[in-house]
Amino acid sequence: MASELPTPTEYVVHHLTNLSVGEGVWTFHPDTIVVSLLTGFLFIGVFWAVARKATAGVPGKLQSFVELVVEFIDDQVKGGFHGPRAFVAPLALTIFVWVLLWNLMDLVPVDWVPYFTWKVFGLEYTRIVPSADINAPFGLSISVLLLIIFYGFKGKGLGYLKELVTHPFGSNPLLWIPNLVLNIVELLAKPLSLALRLFGNLYAAELIFVLIALLPAWIQFVPGGAWAVYHILVVPLQAFIFMTLTIVYLSLAYEEH
């Protein structure tokens, strides 16, 4: 960070730039990786601690909250996926809570963490919203894509390959290539839409918080508070949409049409 005050353009660009290591394809964003790991460990730690201390009697507030989340996710999986749920239910729970925690990082004032990491570690750039870094949503959505393919073969065996070349136009050999092309496009569009939807919403939200931070300090709380209240509604909604579409996509791949 420069000692003089940055221009508004420099301020916005600075807050939207990730800490980068490497070049080209092998560029990594340590800030995204660290925040993702911290939120992941937070999720695992809290749920593990609650499960370890769970009681059959009157539950505490934290246990009640965790049970509410688990039951809510389990109901969503039961309604959307009719195959074996031993893996899909924990997967849906992980996606929902992890993405929710990613998104909640957007509510931390935009200058706090960058200023801290600059003063303590000398880091010029720090972003703490993994959802607003396109790499994190795409990494998660690529995992979903691989699971779609896996559940396609698990549910239909080699019939999954047959479906790729015979749907939607029929089994005439002349239509195999058009069918395959359309199905590949549809398959790739699923993780693409998952990633871009999450990234677009959170990037826009982060940008608005940064723009609000450019206002005089005495007035920031008015638009900032209003946007934060609205954003609290967006944060769980985006996590829910990502989770729900994942369940739907796995169900479509697993079940016979």
Secondary structure, DSSP 8 states (H G I E B T S, - for coil): --SS---HHHHHHHHT----BSSGGG-B-HHHHHHHHHHHHHHHHHHHHHHHT--SSS--HHHHHHHHHHHHHHHHHHHH--S--TTHHHHHHHHHHHHHHHHHGGGS-TTHHHHHHHHHH--S-----GGGSTHHHHHHHHHHHHHHHHHHHHHHTTHHHHHHHHTTT-S-GGGHHHHHHHHHHHHHHHHHHHHHHHHHHHHHHHHHHHHHHTS-HHHHHHHHHHHHHHHHHHHHHHHHHHHHHHHHHHHHHHS--
